[in-house]
């Protein structure tokens, strides 16, 4: 995850920003890098700050483990997904990004060696050709992502996936279902390594930890379905390695002692000792060339690299490792080629004596095809049909190298949909114009030809961005935030970007909340210890600071702010400790909620959603591990009542109403996407059978396209079709409601077949409409018998003209009722 610290180059950075104008797609220019490398440990510090921010948002009582709660939520979602048939009509459409991938962790070849599996951060497991062609998700029903992969030959082929925080699953049906194997404890806290044995096709080894004092090594002889413990390692740091071509002997590094088993763990031989007696952590890798040649990284007053040329009997110090995220990999064919990586990747061709950087992190922006993106969670070397292949996992996708990482190729530039999004903002002027703030892949813009289908995004500025906001919903003036500065976009058609540093001497979160002033498109609010109002004009900017100190009743800073669209004098703000403030005079004076809002329940506020029709009604979302995740007020913020019926204990990141007239309220949460029925007040999970099992970070309404747009943390951007949802809900008593109206293929290019069901004989009408509501084509207005029917739309209008690419709605009217189906035409 790349967080760019601009303050040492603020003047130059702003100047570059003001000059940058979006280039045409065929000749797009990537912006100048926005990070100044402060020192060797700057990225690790920033990484720590982000982790602390995530931890802070998941605020809970001291005896509450929010990770355990979310694991239980994920397990339940996964169970429901496995048991629920996929609907014939999906309400979900994947939007993208098609071309900008997010964080990858691991790679492994299929048992036949002709295809590639990739593991991502909260984006599940993916499969493609060895060159990354035809990426397809196998893990949308796998909770937690995939940080390590092992493949057993079967039959059938069995794929095992692990995560750093202890999740362990396997699939033997190509990803249709993911199951928990028998043997290891169900409450593991870490799975460090999973390895398949090429010499014994169904043998898999697992190194896992239950807690800080209980690390164990397990073996499976049935491809990963069941495991038997073969070693107890206690609190000792450990790692394992096996010959990646022939398998056989397993090497175990426990503290500084190397052991080897030649009989699958029945007995162990002690080999050599690493020089440091008590390292805090270890990483083991090796090259099959040699006896073999082994490499170990040990943390003892800093990370140091050691090498053994005699199969682990003796070890020699080779190098200090200064930039290390525990990614260490050696060549299969060349015993002297070894790599380590952290923010950047370092390569040695002399056995670790000297290392050279593969490329600077900023080189990626000028050449994303052949230059590595920053940050390296993992690297794997495999033996392919034509020899050795390195697969390099970065925070910007997956790379392949066939020459020992002398050259690399990005194989994730098409259809690897694992981007991590904090925020989206769709223009009210054009529903196909989307801005998005991502982790590591920067501030993005998409001007696709169709709504609701895969599209490319252009990265306008590198870094991490969130809280995209504008006064009127257009892109004429957009504000967003990066940890350290505000990013300002001027112009919707030809955007120009500039920046303003955060105010000095203030307190705020790592990704602080901002909100555009609803009455002044040139102004936005910044949430800190006090509210700051920034106004950005043609010739510069100015700021004013509220008199109210929002920390006087507790908390360190504001984390969310809301302004009623009905009465802009009505405002609500909340702190990181759940203290709620309200104003009835446009922010001139603020009062604290008499009951301190939800603060007693360890609440961290993340979102305020005012009713579109009633200035007294608002909802507040946030952490719900020691109390409700959502609260409701009916008196403008003075008193609050829980409004979480139907929600699990989770963290709600975002709230949004369906349309300007109100309707259902939607939540983007750690536990998934949810919809609140305005009639019953109950929340329901949406997409249990067909939406990816991942974290949903943001949600916005796009009424022109009849969708709620969700940004996920690991599976890109997805649209939930509210038009189809309403039609299906209205026909809930009809046995054929699920198939009342559907179309295929969808998206379509030349023609689409529309299949519909008539409950009774009689007249019906079937027509196609644009997103604006204008009718494009009347397909039928006649009478037919009851039953199933089909009509083909050839993509032309009533006048015989070809319709443009975009989203259209098929509307069936029969018996006084109507059904709609969204169709995507992609020419």
C-alpha positions in Angstrom: 0.0 0.0 0.0 1.6 3.2 -1.2 1.0 6.3 0.8 2.8 9.3 -0.7 4.2 12.0 1.6 4.2 15.3 -0.3 5.2 17.8 2.3 8.9 18.0 1.5 8.0 18.8 -2.1 4.8 20.7 -1.6 5.7 23.6 -3.8 6.9 21.5 -6.7 4.1 19.1 -6.3 1.4 21.8 -6.5 3.0 23.3 -9.5 3.0 20.0 -11.3 -0.5 19.4 -10.3 -1.7 22.7 -11.8 -0.1 21.8 -15.1 -1.5 18.3 -15.3 -4.5 17.9 -17.7 -6.0 14.5 -18.5 -4.6 13.3 -21.8 -6.7 11.3 -24.4 -6.8 7.6 -23.6 -4.6 6.6 -26.5 -1.8 8.9 -25.4 -2.4 9.2 -21.7 0.4 10.6 -19.6 1.0 9.4 -16.1 1.5 12.1 -13.5 4.7 12.9 -11.8 5.1 10.8 -8.6 3.6 12.3 -5.5 5.8 10.6 -3.0 9.2 11.8 -1.8 11.2 8.9 -0.3 11.8 10.2 3.2 14.1 7.4 4.4 14.4 3.6 4.2 11.7 3.1 6.9 9.2 5.7 5.8 6.9 3.2 4.0 6.9 0.8 7.0 5.9 3.7 9.3 3.1 4.7 6.9 2.0 1.1 6.8 1.9 1.1 10.5 -0.2 4.3 10.6 -2.7 2.9 8.3 -3.0 -0.3 10.3 -3.6 1.8 13.4 -6.3 3.7 11.6 -8.1 0.5 10.7 -7.8 -0.8 14.2 -9.1 2.5 15.6 -12.2 2.4 13.4 -13.0 -1.1 14.6 -13.5 0.3 18.1 -14.7 -2.2 20.7 -14.7 -2.9 24.4 -11.4 -4.2 25.7 -12.6 -7.8 26.0 -14.2 -7.9 22.5 -12.2 -9.3 19.5 -13.6 -7.6 16.5 -11.5 -9.9 14.2 -13.1 -13.0 15.7 -16.5 -11.4 15.2 -15.9 -10.7 11.5 -14.5 -14.1 11.0 -17.7 -15.5 12.3 -19.6 -13.1 10.1 -17.6 -14.3 7.1 -18.1 -17.9 7.9 -21.8 -17.4 8.1 -21.9 -15.5 4.8 -19.8 -18.3 3.2 -22.2 -21.0 4.6 -25.2 -19.1 3.1 -23.4 -18.7 -0.2 -22.6 -22.4 -0.4 -26.2 -23.4 0.4 -28.0 -20.7 -1.8 -28.5 -21.4 -5.5 -27.2 -18.7 -7.7 -30.2 -16.6 -8.9 -31.3 -16.7 -12.5 -31.4 -12.9 -12.5 -28.5 -11.3 -10.7 -29.0 -7.8 -9.2 -25.3 -7.2 -9.2 -23.0 -6.0 -12.0 -19.2 -5.7 -11.8 -18.1 -2.3 -12.9 -14.3 -2.5 -12.7 -11.5 -1.5 -12.6 -10.7 -3.7 -15.6 -7.2 -2.5 -16.1 -5.8 -1.4 -12.6 -5.4 -4.3 -10.3 -4.9 -4.1 -6.5 -2.9 -6.1 -4.0 -1.9 -9.6 -4.9 -0.2 -12.0 -2.5 0.6 -15.3 -4.1 0.8 -17.4 -7.2 0.8 -21.2 -8.0 0.5 -23.4 -11.1 -2.3 -25.8 -11.7 -1.4 -29.5 -11.3 -1.1 -29.8 -15.0 1.1 -26.7 -15.2 -0.9 -25.1 -17.9 -2.7 -22.5 -15.9 -2.1 -20.0 -13.1 -3.8 -19.4 -9.7 -3.4 -16.0 -8.0 -4.2 -15.1 -4.5 -5.3 -11.5 -3.6 -6.0 -9.3 -0.6 -9.8 -9.7 0.1 -10.4 -10.4 -3.6 -10.2 -14.2 -3.4 -8.5 -16.6 -5.7 -8.3 -16.1 -9.4 -7.3 -18.3 -12.4 -5.8 -17.4 -15.8 -3.4 -18.6 -18.4 0.3 -18.6 -17.5 0.5 -15.1 -19.1 -2.5 -13.7 -17.2 -5.0 -14.1 -20.1 -8.6 -14.7 -19.2 -8.6 -13.9 -15.5 -11.7 -15.2 -13.7 -12.6 -15.2 -10.0 -12.8 -18.5 -8.2 -13.1 -17.0 -4.7 -16.1 -14.6 -4.7 -17.5 -17.0 -2.2 -14.3 -17.2 -0.2 -14.1 -14.9 2.8 -10.9 -13.2 3.8 -8.9 -13.2 0.6 -5.9 -15.4 -0.2 -2.4 -14.9 1.0 -1.0 -18.3 0.1 -1.9 -21.1 -2.4 -1.1 -24.8 -2.7 -2.4 -27.0 -5.5 -2.8 -30.8 -5.1 -3.2 -32.9 -8.3 -6.2 -35.0 -7.1 -8.2 -36.1 -8.9 -10.0 -33.8 -8.6 -7.5 -30.9 -8.4 -7.7 -29.4 -4.9 -6.7 -25.8 -4.3 -5.8 -24.7 -0.7 -6.0 -21.0 0.3 -4.6 -19.5 3.5 -4.6 -16.0 5.0 -2.1 -14.2 7.3 -4.8 -14.0 10.0 -5.4 -17.8 10.1 -8.2 -18.6 7.6 -7.8 -21.9 5.9 -10.0 -23.3 3.1 -9.9 -25.6 0.2 -12.0 -26.2 -3.0 -12.2 -29.4 -5.0 -14.9 -28.1 -7.4 -13.2 -25.2 -9.1 -14.2 -22.6 -6.5 -18.0 -23.3 -6.5 -17.6 -24.0 -2.8 -14.8 -23.4 -0.3 -14.6 -25.7 2.8 -12.7 -25.7 6.0 -10.4 -28.8 6.3 -10.4 -31.1 9.3 -7.5 -31.3 11.7 -6.1 -27.8 12.5 -7.8 -25.8 15.2 -10.7 -23.7 14.0 -9.4 -20.5 15.7 -6.0 -20.2 14.1 -4.5 -16.7 14.2 -1.9 -17.1 11.5 -1.2 -19.4 8.5 2.3 -18.6 7.6 3.0 -21.1 4.8 1.2 -23.8 2.7 3.3 -26.0 0.4 2.3 -28.8 -1.9 4.8 -31.7 -2.4 5.4 -32.2 -6.2 6.8 -35.7 -5.5 3.6 -36.8 -3.7 0.7 -35.3 -5.6 -1.8 -35.1 -2.8 0.5 -34.1 0.0 0.2 -30.6 1.5 2.1 -29.1 4.4 0.8 -26.2 6.5 2.6 -24.1 9.0 0.1 -22.3 11.3 -0.2 -20.7 14.7 -3.1 -20.7 17.1 -1.6 -18.0 19.4 1.7 -16.5 20.3 2.7 -19.7 22.2 1.4 -22.4 19.9 2.8 -22.8 16.4 2.4 -26.2 14.7 3.3 -28.0 11.5 0.6 -30.1 9.8 0.5 -32.6 6.9 -2.4 -33.6 4.6 -2.3 -36.7 2.4 -5.6 -36.2 0.8 -4.9 -32.9 -1.0 -5.8 -30.6 1.9 -9.1 -32.0 3.0 -7.8 -33.3 6.4 -4.5 -32.7 8.3 -2.4 -34.5 10.8 0.0 -32.6 13.2 3.6 -33.6 12.6 5.4 -31.0 14.8 4.8 -28.7 17.7 7.0 -25.6 17.7 5.7 -23.7 20.7 6.4 -20.0 20.6 9.4 -20.4 18.2 9.4 -18.4 14.9 9.5 -20.9 12.0 9.2 -21.4 8.3 9.3 -24.3 5.8 10.6 -25.0 2.3 10.4 -27.9 -0.1 11.9 -28.6 -3.5 9.5 -26.9 -5.9 10.1 -29.3 -8.8 10.7 -32.8 -7.3 9.4 -32.4 -3.7 10.6 -35.0 -1.2 12.5 -33.7 1.8 10.8 -30.9 3.8 13.0 -28.3 5.5 11.9 -26.6 8.8 13.7 -23.6 10.2 12.6 -23.2 13.9 14.2 -20.3 15.7 17.8 -20.6 14.4 17.8 -24.5 14.0 17.3 -26.1 10.6 15.7 -29.5 10.5 14.9 -31.9 7.7 12.4 -34.8 7.3 12.7 -37.4 4.6 9.6 -39.3 5.7 6.9 -36.7 5.8 7.5 -35.7 9.4 7.8 -39.1 11.1 11.3 -38.3 12.0 13.6 -35.2 11.8 17.3 -34.7 11.3 18.9 -31.6 12.9 21.2 -29.8 10.4 22.9 -26.5 11.0 22.3 -23.4 13.1 21.9 -19.8 12.0 24.4 -17.4 13.7 21.7 -15.4 15.7 20.7 -17.6 18.6 17.2 -16.1 19.2 15.8 -14.3 16.2 12.5 -12.7 16.6 11.3 -13.9 13.2 12.6 -16.0 10.3 11.9 -16.6 6.6 13.3 -19.6 4.7 13.7 -20.1 0.9 16.0 -22.1 -1.3 17.3 -22.9 -4.7 17.0 -26.5 -6.1 20.3 -25.9 -7.8 23.0 -27.1 -5.3 22.7 -29.4 -2.3 20.2 -27.5 -2.3 21.3 -23.9 -1.8 19.3 -22.4 1.1 18.7 -18.8 2.1 17.3 -17.6 5.5 16.4 -14.1 6.7 16.5 -13.7 10.5 15.4 -10.7 12.5 17.9 -9.9 15.2 18.6 -6.2 15.6 17.3 -5.8 12.1 16.9 -8.3 9.3 20.0 -10.2 8.0 20.4 -12.6 5.2 22.2 -15.9 5.5 23.2 -18.6 3.0 23.9 -22.3 3.1 25.6 -23.9 0.1 25.7 -27.4 1.6 22.0 -28.1 2.2 21.7 -26.4 5.5 24.7 -27.7 7.5 26.6 -24.5 7.6 25.4 -20.9 7.2 27.2 -17.7 6.2 26.1 -14.1 6.7 25.6 -12.4 3.4 23.7 -9.1 3.7 21.7 -6.7 5.8 18.1 -6.5 4.6 16.9 -2.9 4.9 13.6 -3.0 3.0 11.7 -6.2 3.9 8.1 -7.3 4.1 9.2 -10.9 4.6 9.2 -11.5 0.9 12.2 -13.7 0.0 12.5 -16.0 -3.0 15.4 -17.8 -4.8 15.7 -19.1 -8.3 15.1 -22.8 -9.0 17.8 -23.0 -11.7 20.4 -20.5 -10.5 21.7 -20.9 -6.9 23.1 -17.4 -6.9 19.9 -15.6 -7.8 17.9 -14.5 -4.8 15.4 -11.7 -4.2 14.0 -9.8 -1.3 11.4 -7.1 -1.3 9.5 -4.6 0.8 8.6 -1.2 -0.7 10.8 -2.1 -3.7 12.3 -5.3 -5.0 16.1 -6.1 -4.7 17.9 -8.7 -6.8 21.3 -10.4 -6.2 23.1 -12.6 -8.8 26.1 -13.4 -6.5 24.3 -15.4 -3.8 23.2 -12.5 -1.7 26.5 -10.6 -1.5 25.3 -7.6 -3.3 21.8 -6.4 -4.3 20.5 -4.0 -6.9 17.1 -2.5 -7.1 14.9 -4.0 -9.9 13.4 -0.5 -10.6 12.4 2.6 -8.7 8.8 2.5 -7.5 8.0 5.7 -9.5 9.1 4.1 -12.8 5.8 2.2 -12.8 3.9 5.4 -13.6 5.7 5.9 -16.9 5.7 2.2 -17.9 3.1 0.1 -16.0 3.6 -2.8 -18.4 7.3 -3.5 -17.7 8.0 -1.7 -14.4 7.1 -3.1 -11.0 4.5 -1.4 -8.9 5.6 -0.6 -5.3 5.1 -2.9 -2.3 5.6 -6.6 -2.5 3.5 -9.0 -0.3 4.9 -12.1 -2.0 6.9 -13.6 -4.8 6.8 -17.2 -6.1 9.2 -19.1 -8.4 7.6 -22.0 -10.3 8.7 -24.5 -12.9 6.6 -24.0 -16.0 6.4 -25.9 -19.3 9.4 -24.0 -20.7 11.4 -23.6 -17.5 11.6 -21.2 -14.6 9.0 -18.5 -14.1 8.9 -15.8 -11.4 5.5 -14.5 -10.4 5.8 -11.2 -8.4 2.9 -10.0 -6.3 2.6 -6.3 -5.7 0.1 -3.8 -4.4 -0.6 -3.0 -8.0 -1.1 -6.4 -9.5 0.8 -9.5 -10.6 3.9 -9.7 -12.8 5.7 -12.5 -14.7 9.4 -12.8 -15.4 11.1 -15.5 -17.5 14.7 -14.3 -17.1 15.3 -14.2 -13.4 13.6 -10.8 -12.9 16.0 -9.0 -15.2 12.8 -8.0 -17.1 9.2 -8.2 -15.9 5.7 -8.0 -17.6 2.6 -6.9 -15.9 0.0 -9.7 -16.4 -2.8 -8.0 -14.5 -3.7 -5.2 -16.9 -6.9 -6.9 -18.1 -9.8 -8.3 -16.0 -8.0 -9.0 -12.7 -10.6 -7.2 -10.6 -9.0 -6.9 -7.2 -8.8 -3.2 -6.8 -9.3 -1.7 -3.3 -11.6 1.4 -3.2 -12.3 3.8 -0.4 -14.7 6.1 -2.3 -16.5 6.7 -5.6 -18.3 9.7 -7.0 -20.5 9.5 -10.1 -21.3 12.7 -11.9 -25.0 13.7 -11.9 -24.4 15.2 -15.4 -23.2 11.9 -16.8 -23.8 8.5 -15.0 -20.9 7.0 -17.0 -18.4 9.5 -15.6 -17.0 8.1 -12.4 -14.2 9.2 -10.1 -12.8 6.8 -7.6 -10.3 6.9 -4.7 -8.3 3.7 -4.2 -5.6 2.3 -2.1 -2.3 2.2 -4.0 -3.8 2.8 -7.4 -4.5 6.4 -6.8 -7.2 8.9 -7.8 -8.9 7.5 -10.8 -11.3 8.5 -13.5 -13.4 6.5 -15.9 -15.3 7.8 -18.9 -16.7 4.5 -20.1 -19.2 4.1 -22.9 -21.6 2.0 -20.9 -23.0 2.1 -17.4 -22.8 -1.0 -15.3 -20.2 -3.0 -17.3 -16.5 -3.6 -17.1 -14.5 -0.4 -17.8 -11.0 1.0 -17.7 -10.0 3.6 -15.1 -7.2 6.2 -15.7 -5.0 6.9 -12.7 -4.9 10.7 -12.5 -2.7 10.8 -9.5 -0.8 8.2 -7.6 -1.4 7.4 -3.9 -4.3 6.6 -1.6 -7.5 8.7 -1.8 -10.8 8.8 0.0 -13.9 10.8 0.8 -14.6 12.1 -2.7 -17.1 14.9 -2.4 -18.7 17.7 -4.5 -21.4 20.3 -3.8 -23.8 19.5 -6.5 -22.8 15.9 -7.4 -21.0 17.0 -10.6 -17.3 16.8 -11.3 -16.9 20.5 -11.9 -15.3 20.9 -8.5 -14.3 17.7 -6.5 -12.5 17.4 -3.2 -10.8 14.4 -1.9 -8.2 13.5 0.7 -4.8 11.8 0.9 -3.1 11.3 4.2 -1.3 14.6 4.3 -3.1 16.8 1.8 -6.3 17.7 0.0 -6.6 17.0 -3.7 -8.8 19.4 -5.7 -10.2 18.7 -9.1 -11.3 21.6 -11.2 -13.3 20.9 -14.4 -15.4 17.9 -15.3 -14.4 17.5 -19.0 -10.7 18.4 -18.8 -9.9 18.1 -15.1 -7.0 20.0 -13.6 -5.6 18.8 -10.2 -3.9 20.7 -7.4 -3.3 20.1 -3.7 -3.3 21.9 -0.3 -1.5 20.5 2.7 -3.3 19.7 5.9 -3.3 22.4 8.6 -0.4 22.3 10.9 -0.8 21.6 14.6 -4.2 19.8 14.2 -5.3 16.3 15.2 -7.1 14.1 12.6 -7.4 10.5 11.5 -5.1 8.9 9.0 -7.7 9.4 6.2 -9.6 12.4 7.7 -13.2 13.0 6.7 -14.1 16.0 4.4 -17.4 17.2 3.0 -18.2 19.7 0.3 -20.1 22.7 1.4 -23.7 22.2 0.0 -24.1 25.9 -0.5 -20.7 26.9 -2.0 -19.0 24.7 -4.7 -15.7 26.4 -3.9 -15.7 25.3 -0.3 -15.3 22.1 1.8 -15.2 21.1 5.4 -12.3 19.3 7.0 -12.9 17.2 10.1 -10.3 17.6 12.8 -10.2 18.7 16.4 -12.2 21.7 15.1 -14.1 22.0 11.8 -12.1 23.8 9.1 -13.8 25.5 6.2 -11.5 25.8 3.1 -12.5 28.0 0.2 -10.5 27.4 -3.0 -10.8 30.3 -5.5 -9.2 31.1 -8.8 -6.2 32.9 -7.2 -5.6 30.8 -4.1 -7.3 29.4 -1.1 -8.3 30.5 2.4 -9.6 28.8 5.5 -11.5 29.5 8.6 -11.7 27.5 11.8 -14.8 26.8 14.0 -14.8 28.2 17.5 -16.1 24.8 18.8 -13.5 22.4 20.1 -15.2 19.0 19.5 -12.9 17.1 21.8 -14.1 18.8 25.1 -16.5 15.9 25.8 -14.1 13.2 24.7 -12.5 11.9 21.5 -9.5 13.2 19.6 -11.1 14.5 16.5 -14.3 14.4 14.3 -14.6 11.5 12.0 -17.9 12.2 10.2 -20.1 15.2 9.3 -23.5 15.4 7.8 -25.6 18.4 6.5 -29.3 18.0 5.8 -30.2 18.5 2.1 -33.6 19.8 3.2 -32.4 22.4 5.7 -28.6 23.1 5.5 -28.8 24.8 8.9 -29.2 21.3 10.4 -25.9 19.6 10.9 -24.5 16.5 12.8 -20.9 15.6 13.6 -19.4 12.7 15.4 -16.0 12.0 17.0 -13.8 8.9 17.0 -15.2 8.0 20.4 -18.9 8.3 19.4 -19.6 11.7 20.9 -22.4 13.3 18.7 -22.8 17.0 18.1 -25.6 18.8 16.4 -26.2 22.3 15.1 -29.4 24.1 14.1 -27.9 27.3 12.8 -25.5 26.3 10.1 -22.6 25.5 12.4 -22.5 28.8 14.2 -23.2 27.0 17.4 -22.9 23.4 18.3 -24.4 21.3 21.1 -23.5 17.8 22.3 -26.2 15.2 22.4 -27.4 15.0 26.0 -26.9 11.2 26.2 -23.5 11.5 24.4 -25.0 9.6 21.6 -23.7 6.0 21.3 -20.3 6.7 22.9 -20.9 4.3 25.9 -21.0 1.5 23.4 -17.4 2.0 22.0 -18.8 3.6 18.8 -16.5 5.1 16.2 -18.5 7.3 13.8 -17.9 6.8 10.1 -21.0 8.1 8.2 -24.0 10.4 8.6 -27.0 10.0 6.3 -29.7 12.7 6.6 -33.1 11.9 5.4 -33.7 13.4 1.9 -37.1 14.6 3.0 -37.1 15.3 6.7 -34.4 17.5 8.4 -35.1 16.0 11.8 -34.3 12.4 10.7 -30.7 11.1 10.3 -28.8 7.9 10.6 -25.3 7.5 12.0 -23.1 4.5 11.1 -19.9 3.2 12.6 -18.4 0.4 14.7 -20.9 -2.1 16.1 -18.9 -4.6 18.0 -19.9 -3.6 21.5 -23.2 -2.1 20.6 -25.4 -1.2 17.5 -23.6 -0.3 14.3 -26.3 2.2 13.2 -28.3 4.7 15.2 -31.3 6.9 14.2 -32.4 10.3 15.4 -35.9 11.9 14.9 -35.1 15.2 16.5 -32.1 16.5 14.5 -29.4 14.7 16.6 -30.5 15.5 20.1 -31.4 11.9 21.0 -30.4 8.6 19.3 -32.0 5.2 19.2 -30.4 1.9 17.9 -31.4 1.2 14.3 -29.4 -2.0 13.7 -32.1 -4.7 13.6 -31.0 -7.3 11.1 -27.4 -6.2 11.0 -24.7 -8.4 12.5 -22.0 -7.0 14.8 -19.9 -5.2 12.2 -18.3 -1.9 11.2 -20.5 0.3 8.8 -18.2 2.4 6.6 -20.8 4.2 4.5 -24.6 5.0 4.4 -26.7 6.3 1.5 -30.3 6.6 0.6 -31.6 5.1 -2.7 -32.9 8.3 -4.3 -33.7 12.0 -3.5 -37.2 11.0 -2.4 -35.9 8.7 0.3 -36.7 5.0 -0.1 -34.4 2.3 1.4 -31.2 3.1 3.2 -28.1 1.1 2.2 -25.0 0.3 4.2 -21.5 -0.6 3.1 -20.0 -2.7 5.9 -17.1 -4.9 6.9 -19.7 -7.8 6.8 -21.0 -6.9 3.4 -23.7 -4.8 1.7 -27.0 -4.3 3.4 -30.4 -2.7 2.7 -32.8 -1.3 5.3 -36.5 -1.6 4.5 -38.2 1.7 5.3 -41.5 0.0 6.2 -40.1 -2.5 8.7 -36.9 -0.9 9.8 -35.1 -4.2 9.3 -31.7 -4.6 7.6 -31.2 -7.4 5.1 -28.1 -8.7 3.5 -28.2 -8.2 -0.3 -26.4 -10.3 -2.8 -25.9 -13.3 -0.4 -25.8 -15.6 -3.4 -24.0 -13.6 -6.0 -22.1 -10.6 -4.6 -18.4 -11.1 -3.7 -17.7 -12.0 -0.1 -15.4 -9.1 0.8 -15.4 -5.7 2.6 -17.7 -3.1 1.2 -16.2 0.3 2.0 -18.4 2.9 0.3 -21.9 3.3 -1.3 -23.5 6.0 -3.4 -26.8 6.3 -5.1 -26.9 6.7 -8.9 -30.6 7.3 -9.6 -30.1 7.9 -13.3 -28.9 4.3 -13.7 -31.2 2.9 -11.0 -28.2 1.5 -9.1 -26.5 1.7 -5.8 -22.8 1.8 -6.5 -20.5 0.1 -3.9 -16.8 0.3 -3.6 -15.2 -2.8 -2.2 -11.8 -3.3 -0.5 -10.4 -6.0 -2.8 -13.1 -6.7 -5.5 -13.4 -3.4 -7.2 -16.7 -1.5 -7.9 -20.1 -3.2 -8.1 -23.5 -1.9 -9.0 -26.7 -3.2 -7.2 -29.7 -2.8 -9.5 -32.5 -1.1 -7.5 -35.0 -1.2 -10.4 -34.9 -5.0 -10.7 -34.9 -5.4 -7.0 -38.1 -3.4 -6.7 -39.8 -5.3 -9.4 -38.9 -8.7 -7.9 -40.0 -7.5 -4.5 -43.4 -6.4 -5.8 -44.0 -9.8 -7.3 -42.9 -11.8 -4.3 -46.1 -13.8 -4.2 -45.7 -14.9 -7.8 -44.1 -18.4 -8.2 -42.5 -17.2 -11.4 -41.3 -13.8 -10.1 -37.6 -14.8 -10.3 -38.0 -15.5 -14.0 -40.7 -12.9 -14.9 -38.2 -11.0 -17.1 -34.6 -11.8 -18.0 -32.3 -11.2 -20.9 -29.2 -12.9 -22.2 -26.4 -12.4 -23.0 -25.9 -9.4 -20.7 -23.9 -7.4 -21.6 -24.7 -8.0 -25.3 -23.2 -6.7 -28.5 -25.5 -7.3 -31.5 -28.7 -8.7 -30.1 -30.3 -9.9 -26.8 -33.0 -12.4 -26.2 -35.6 -11.3 -23.7 -37.4 -14.1 -22.0 -40.5 -13.3 -20.0 -43.4 -15.2 -18.2 -47.1 -14.3 -18.4 -49.1 -15.6 -15.5 -52.4 -15.2 -17.3 -53.4 -15.0 -20.9 -54.0 -11.5 -22.2 -52.5 -8.2 -23.4 -49.0 -7.2 -22.5 -46.4 -4.6 -23.5 -42.7 -5.0 -23.8 -40.5 -1.9 -24.4 -36.9 -0.7 -24.2 -36.1 2.6 -22.4 -32.9 4.7 -22.0 -31.6 5.6 -18.6 -33.2 9.0 -19.0 -36.6 7.3 -19.3 -37.1 7.9 -23.0 -38.5 5.0 -24.9 -36.2 3.6 -27.5 -38.1 0.6 -28.9 -41.5 -0.9 -28.5 -40.9 -4.6 -29.0 -44.5 -5.8 -28.5 -47.9 -4.7 -27.6 -50.3 -7.6 -28.1 -52.0 -10.6 -26.5 -50.4 -14.0 -25.8 -51.2 -17.1 -23.9 -50.0 -17.7 -20.4 -46.5 -19.1 -20.1 -42.9 -18.4 -21.1 -42.1 -16.4 -24.2 -39.1 -14.9 -25.9 -38.5 -11.7 -28.0 -35.2 -10.6 -29.5 -34.1 -7.0 -29.5 -31.5 -6.3 -32.2 -30.2 -3.1 -30.6 -32.1 -0.7 -32.9 -34.6 2.0 -32.1 -38.2 2.4 -33.4 -36.8 4.3 -36.4 -34.3 1.5 -37.2 -31.3 3.4 -35.9 -28.6 1.5 -34.0 -28.7 2.3 -30.3 -25.5 3.6 -28.7 -23.6 1.7 -26.1 -25.1 2.1 -22.7 -27.5 0.8 -20.1 -31.1 0.2 -21.2 -34.2 -1.0 -19.3 -36.6 -3.6 -20.6 -40.0 -3.1 -19.1 -42.8 -5.7 -19.2 -46.3 -4.6 -18.3 -49.0 -7.2 -17.9 -52.1 -7.6 -15.7 -51.7 -4.2 -14.1 -48.1 -5.0 -12.9 -44.7 -4.1 -14.3 -41.3 -5.8 -14.3 -38.0 -4.2 -15.3 -34.6 -5.7 -16.4 -31.5 -3.7 -16.9 -29.6 -4.5 -20.1 -26.1 -3.4 -21.1 -25.3 -2.8 -24.8 -21.6 -2.8 -25.3 -20.7 -2.2 -29.0 
